[in-house]
């Protein structure tokens, strides 16, 4: 089974251009399944039956894992099973008739406009790389970019004249998103503080302290540090800024289809969760403000 898993991961990397983060998750999930497979008797992939899959689902659902982790593991195994069937190593579908847990309908966490302003205005102040850190915060909030997308940006991907960023999302899908004047203004200041040798179009847009490309993990640490410095009591991540961008765009009249394009979602249903977040916020305001909202 190990060799088949390795071939599957190589396929994801080569033909489907999956990100390193996604590949890492698939590798971990399928390694766990491989351990279960060996403990339950192992064998050739053709022995992967409905009974074996049901046993694996029962094992992971009875663990202390969060539901989102369980769902991800099931999705990883489903993809691997599909690969085995395409390769002719598995004839039937062992998932046929099996039901997994339903996905929780959780509203995304986001910052209020005031909190976002406090983060951007105060979070990076006084830091050794304050311009860089503020530019990162501005762009995350201005474009709704994922941290991995921001990390991949080169200088040539920023169109200052058109006010556009070229982002490469999941599966290396390219999209163009507007960026606000404030964000681009701070970014221009940051680039102006760098040496001429680091400003070629192919150079990374954001550099770490050693002059290399800033990683997505580095971006997450910067956001966390800036939130703490700004005095925000809630946990703040780059994805929280993406959620804030989406929620506030909808709240100010942006239509769902346009937002879907800006966020790079393949499925409209993924974007529509932000309509629920917006409605939840409106309901709170209504309950607090309307004189006859209480029974």
N, C-alpha and C positions, 0 to 999 in steps of 0.2 A: 504493500500500500504506500510505503514511503516514496518509492520512485514515481508512482502515479501522482502523488501530491506535488512532488518537485516539478513534474512536467506540467501540471495544472498551473502552478505559480509562474512558471516560465512563460506559459501561454498568456496569462494575465499581464505580465510585464511587457511581453513583446507585441502581441497582437492588439491588446486592449488599452495599453498605455496607462495602467493603473498607477496611482501614486504610491510612494514608499510607505506612507501611513496605512493605506488600504491593504497593501501586500503584507505588511507586518501583522495586521489584524487577521487576515486570512491564514497566514502561516501559523499563528498562535492557536486559532480555532481548530484548524485541521490537525495540528500536532496533538491537541487534546482528544480529538476524535480518533486519531491513530492509536493513542494509548488505550482508549476504550475498546477499539477494534482488537488489539492484541490480547487484552485481558479477557475478551469474550470469545476467544478462539481463533481469531485472525482468518487467514485464507486469502484466496484470490478475490478481486473486486466483484466477480460474478456471484460471490456468496453474500453480497450486501443485500439483505432481504428486508422486507417490511418489518419483520420481527426484530431485526438488529437495529434498524432506525428507531423503532418505537422504544427499544431499551435505552438507546442513547438520549432520546428526547426526555424520557422519564428521569434519567440520571442528571441531566443538566437542569431540569426544572425543579428537582428536589434539592438542588444545591442552594447556597446563599447568594447566588448571582442576582443582580438586578434584572428586571424583565427585559430591558433594552439589550443587555449583554446576551441573554438567552436567545432573543430574536436574531441578534447578529450571528450567533453561532449556528443557528438553524439555517439562516440565509447562506452562510459560508458552505455548509454541507450540501444544501440544495444546488448551489452553483457547481460544486465538485461532482455531484451525482449527474448533473446535466452534461458535464465534460466527459465523464466515463461513458455515458450513453452515446454521445456524439462520436467517441473514439471506438465504439463497438465493443467495449469491455463489460457493458452492463445492458441487458436486454429490456427488463421491465423498469417501472418507476417505483422504487421502494417507499416513496412519499405518498403514493396514491391512497386516498382515503384517510390519511392521518391529519389531525388538526393540531396546530401549535397554539401557544397562548396569543391572545389578541394584544395588539400594540396599545399602550396607554396613550390616551389623548391628553398630553401635557401641554400647557401653554408655555411658550418660550419665555425665558427670563430676559428682561430688557431694562434699560435705564430710562428714567424720565428725561425730558429735555434739560431740566435744571441739573440733574446728576451728570449728564453727558457734558454739559458746559463746564461744570466744576472739574470733571476729570481732565478735559482738554486744556482748560485755562490754568489749572494749578498742579496737575499731576507731574508734568515734566519740568517745572520751574526749578532752576538751580542745579539740575543734573549736569554731569560733564558732557553728555551728548543730548542736551535739552532740545536742540532743533530737530535732531533725528527722531527722538522719542515723540515730540509733539506732532511731527509730520506723520508718523505711524498712526497715532491716535486720530488725527484729522482724517486720514485716508480711510481707515477702517470705518469710521462713522459716516463719512461722506459718500462712500461707494458701496458699503455692505460687503466688501471683499472678505473672503476667508483668509486666515493667517497664512496658509500655505500659498495662496495666490499672491499675497503681498510679498512673501519671501522670494518668489520666483521672478518678480519684476526686474527687468533691466531698465537702464535709463531711457533707451529707445522706446520703451512701452508707455512712456508718459508724453502725451501730446499737450503741451502747455497752450499752444495757440487754439486748438480745438476744444480744450477742456475735457479731454478723454483719456481714460486708462485702458490699455489692452491687457486683459486678464486671461490666464490659462487655468481653467477649472478642473473638475474631476474628469479623468480620461483625457486630459490635455485639450479639452474643448475650449476654443477661443471665443471671447466675447468682448465687446466694447462697452464701457460704462462711463457715464458722466462723472466728473469730479468737481466739487465746489471750488469757488475762487479762493476761499480762505485756505482750504487744504492745499491747493496748488501753490498759493503764495508762500506758505510755510515750507513746502517741499522745495520750492525754488531757492529759498533762503538756505536750507540745509545743503543743497547741492553747491550753492555758492561758497559754502564754508569748507568744501573739500578741495584737495589738490587737483590740479589739471590732469594728472596721470590717471585719476580714478573716474573721469567724466566721459569716457568713450561710450558710445551707444550700447555696446555689448557688456558694459560693466554693470554689476548689481546696483539696483536703486538704493538699497539699504545695506550698509556695511556694519560689521561688528567692530569691536575695539581693535582687533588685529588686522583689520583691513579686508577680511573675507566676507562672503555673503552672509547676511544675518539669517539664521534659520527660523523656521516657524516656531520652534520651541523658545528661541530667544525673543521673538515677538510676544509670545504669551507671558514670559517673565517680565517684560517691559510693561505690559498692560497691568499686570498684577501689582508691580511696584508703584506705578503711577496712581492706581486706584487707592492704594494704601496711603500714599503721600497726600492725595486729594481729600482724605478723610472719609471716603465712602465706606460704609459699614457692610455693604453686601459684597458677595464674591463677584468679581468682574473679570471676564475673559474676552478675548477677541471675538468669540462667537456671540457674546452678549451685546457687543457693539453692532454686530451684523443684525441681530434681532431688533436692536433699538432703531437702526436705520429702516428696516422693513416696517416695523410697527408705526413709526412716526411718518413715513412716506404715505402709508395707507390712511393714517389719521388726518393727513392734510390733503387728501383727495386723489392720490395716485391710484390708478386702476390696477387690478390684480394681474392682468396679462403683462402690463409694462413692468411691474415689479418682478414677475417671474423671469422676464428676460434679463433684468438687471442683476438678479440673484444667481442666475445660471441654473435654475431648477429645470429638470426635464419634465417633471410631472406637476401640473397645476395644483394638484391636491396638496403637495408639499408647501406651496406658497399660501394656500388658503388657510393654513393654521394661523397666519398672522391676522386674518380677518376676525377670528375668534378672540385673539388677544386684544384687538382694537375694540371689539364689541364689549368685552369684559371691562375694559377701561371706561368706556362710555356709560356702561351700566352703573359703575361705582360713582361716577360723577352725577348721574341722574338721581341715584338713591340719596346722595348727600345733598343735592341742590333743590330738587323739586319738593314743594310743600306738601303734595299729596302722594308722594312715592311710598310712604309707609302706611301700613294697614292700621 
